[in-house]
Amino acid sequence: MNPSAEALRATFGGAIGRAVESCGDTIVYVDRAALLDVMAWLRDTPGQQYDYLVDVTAVEYRDRERPLEVVYNLRSLARRTDLRVKVELDLRGDLAIDSVVPLWRGADWLEREVYDMFGVTFRGHPDLRRILMWETYAEGYPLRKDFPLRGRFSRAEQVRQALNANPEAHYSMEELSIAEAHDELPPDMRERLRRGERDKIPYSE
């Protein structure tokens, strides 16, 4: 068991739920009201120093009595140690939790994906909007267990909505300019990309 689990319990008491070992990983359950304090402590405390947020995701189980879990995978680069933090959200209640973007800027797009796929709202997120589905997508949240395998609309209706989506209405000019930068690449590089080549970028060493 990762010793961070007991250190968390000693520091935060009842805000720390069960800690379990799974396939060599330590998983600690944290009360959602204490999430930001716990994460800041894990990042900044000497001897902890979980300075790298590897991923933010979520899990919904087929058992409707089980809560939805928001999952944070942390790593201490200096100590080469991993810790998984989970927060449980009642599916019958408010699927909202504080954003960890103030602690790790890299959480921005990760939280947007969880919002898009699971419907979890991250309070305090600087730009919470869909990232994989278009903004006007109305079928729900594709990774929820109640989502139909083929979606709620016909394939023809899905295609119609996708074709009618206006990306300029939902993305900044800076984001759109990244896509347009393809035209500024050298002709030989554009041709390699067109052929789908996956090789070392010239002059990268």
C-alpha positions in Angstrom: 0.0 0.0 0.0 1.3 3.4 -0.9 2.2 5.3 2.3 0.5 8.4 1.0 -2.8 6.7 1.8 -2.2 6.7 5.6 -0.6 10.2 5.4 -3.8 11.5 3.8 -5.9 9.9 6.5 -3.8 11.3 9.2 -4.0 14.8 7.7 -7.6 14.9 6.5 -9.4 12.5 8.8 -12.9 11.7 7.7 -12.6 13.3 4.3 -10.6 10.3 3.3 -12.6 7.1 2.7 -11.4 3.7 2.0 -8.0 2.9 0.5 -7.5 -0.2 -1.6 -4.8 -2.0 -3.5 -5.6 -3.1 -7.0 -3.1 -4.7 -9.4 -0.2 -3.0 -7.6 -1.9 0.4 -7.6 -3.2 2.3 -4.5 -6.6 3.8 -4.8 -7.8 6.4 -2.3 -11.4 7.6 -2.1 -11.8 11.3 -1.2 -14.9 13.3 -0.2 -15.7 15.7 -3.1 -15.9 18.7 -0.7 -12.2 18.1 0.2 -10.9 17.4 -3.3 -9.0 20.6 -3.9 -7.4 20.7 -0.5 -6.3 17.1 -0.8 -5.0 17.5 -4.3 -3.0 20.7 -3.3 -1.6 18.8 -0.4 -0.5 15.9 -2.6 1.1 18.2 -5.1 2.9 20.6 -2.7 3.8 18.7 0.5 7.4 17.6 0.8 7.6 13.8 0.6 4.4 13.6 -1.5 5.1 15.9 -4.5 2.6 14.4 -7.0 3.5 17.1 -9.5 2.2 15.3 -12.7 -1.5 14.8 -13.3 -1.5 11.8 -15.7 -5.2 11.6 -16.5 -8.7 12.5 -15.4 -11.5 10.1 -16.4 -14.7 8.6 -15.0 -16.3 5.2 -14.5 -19.9 4.3 -14.4 -20.9 0.7 -13.4 -23.7 -1.3 -14.8 -25.0 -1.6 -11.2 -27.2 1.5 -11.0 -26.9 1.5 -7.2 -23.1 2.2 -7.4 -22.0 5.8 -7.7 -20.2 7.3 -10.7 -16.5 7.7 -10.0 -14.3 10.5 -11.1 -10.8 9.2 -11.3 -7.5 11.1 -11.0 -4.2 9.4 -11.8 -1.3 11.2 -10.2 2.5 10.6 -10.5 5.4 12.0 -8.5 8.1 12.3 -11.1 10.9 12.7 -8.7 9.8 9.7 -6.5 8.6 7.6 -9.5 5.4 6.9 -7.5 1.8 6.7 -8.6 -1.4 7.3 -6.8 -5.0 7.0 -7.9 -7.6 9.3 -6.3 -11.3 8.7 -6.8 -14.4 10.8 -5.9 -17.8 9.2 -5.9 -20.8 11.0 -7.2 -24.4 9.8 -6.6 -26.1 9.3 -10.0 -29.4 10.5 -8.5 -27.8 13.7 -7.4 -25.7 16.6 -8.7 -22.9 15.4 -10.9 -20.6 18.3 -10.1 -17.2 18.6 -8.7 -14.5 21.3 -8.3 -12.1 21.7 -11.3 -8.4 20.9 -10.6 -7.3 23.2 -13.4 -6.0 25.8 -10.8 -3.6 23.1 -9.7 -2.7 21.5 -13.0 -3.3 23.4 -16.2 -3.2 20.1 -18.1 -6.5 19.2 -16.5 -8.3 21.6 -18.9 -9.0 19.3 -21.8 -9.1 16.2 -19.6 -12.0 17.6 -17.6 -13.7 18.7 -20.8 -13.6 15.1 -22.1 -15.2 13.8 -18.9 -17.9 16.5 -19.1 -18.5 15.6 -22.8 -18.6 11.8 -22.3 -20.1 11.4 -18.8 -21.9 14.7 -18.1 -19.9 15.6 -15.0 -19.7 19.4 -14.4 -16.4 20.8 -13.2 -17.0 23.9 -11.1 -14.5 26.7 -11.8 -13.3 25.3 -15.1 -12.2 28.2 -17.3 -13.9 26.9 -20.5 -16.2 24.0 -19.9 -17.7 22.9 -23.2 -17.8 19.7 -25.3 -14.5 18.6 -26.9 -15.3 15.5 -28.9 -19.0 15.9 -29.7 -20.2 19.1 -31.3 -21.6 21.7 -28.9 -25.3 21.2 -30.0 -25.1 17.4 -29.7 -28.3 16.4 -28.1 -28.1 12.7 -27.6 -26.6 12.8 -24.1 -23.3 11.4 -22.9 -21.8 8.6 -25.0 -19.9 6.8 -22.2 -22.8 6.6 -19.8 -24.2 3.1 -19.3 -27.7 4.2 -20.3 -26.5 5.4 -23.7 -27.8 3.2 -26.6 -25.2 1.4 -28.5 -26.2 3.0 -31.8 -27.2 6.4 -30.3 -30.6 7.8 -29.8 -30.9 9.3 -33.3 -30.6 7.5 -36.7 -27.3 7.4 -38.4 -28.7 9.7 -41.1 -29.7 12.3 -38.4 -26.3 12.0 -36.7 -24.6 12.7 -40.0 -27.0 15.6 -40.8 -26.2 17.2 -37.4 -22.5 16.8 -37.8 -22.5 18.3 -41.3 -24.6 21.3 -40.1 -22.3 22.0 -37.2 -20.5 25.3 -37.5 -17.0 25.0 -35.9 -16.4 28.7 -36.1 -19.2 29.2 -33.6 -17.6 27.0 -31.0 -13.8 27.4 -31.4 -11.5 30.5 -31.1 -9.6 31.8 -34.1 -6.4 30.6 -32.4 -7.8 27.0 -32.3 -9.0 27.2 -35.9 -5.6 28.6 -37.1 -3.9 25.4 -35.8 -6.0 23.4 -38.3 -5.2 25.9 -41.1 -1.5 25.7 -40.4 -1.4 22.5 -42.4 -1.3 24.6 -45.5 1.9 26.3 -44.3 3.8 23.0 -44.1 6.4 22.2 -46.7 5.0 20.3 -49.7 7.0 17.2 -49.0 5.7 17.1 -45.4 2.1 17.6 -46.5 2.5 14.7 -48.9 3.9 12.4 -46.2 1.0 13.3 -44.0 -1.5 12.6 -46.8 0.0 9.2 -47.3 -0.3 8.5 -43.6 3.4 8.1 -43.0 4.5 7.8 -39.3 8.2 8.4 -39.2 10.8 10.6 -37.5 10.3 14.3 -38.1 13.3 15.6 -40.1 15.9 17.7 -38.1 14.2 16.6 -34.8 17.5 15.5 -33.3 
